[in-house]
Amino acid sequence: MCPINSDGEVGPYGTLKSDDSNSYNYIFGQVKKDQFFIDLRKANGVTKTWLNEQHPIFAGITTEGPDIPKTVDISLGKAFDILVQIQKVSPSQLHQ
């Protein structure tokens, strides 16, 4: 996964590129809904198995550097009860 947005810059604008087909970001990015939530506790079968496996997920950008990982491997099914996905977001604006 690359933390560069669609404008070719690191920053809040554009689209995060997620080209690792094994990552949660890539898989959830394929969903054809702008927003959705999943009750991970109710997953079963192949879905539960997949959610309980470790997959990379984008860790967020707080500091950029060559030795700072961009993703972390996590098992969503073991770490969370509910997942909320919002495909498109914008930075908040402070009005004074």
Order of alpha helices (4+ residues) and beta strands (2+ residues): alpha-beta-alpha-beta-beta-alpha-beta
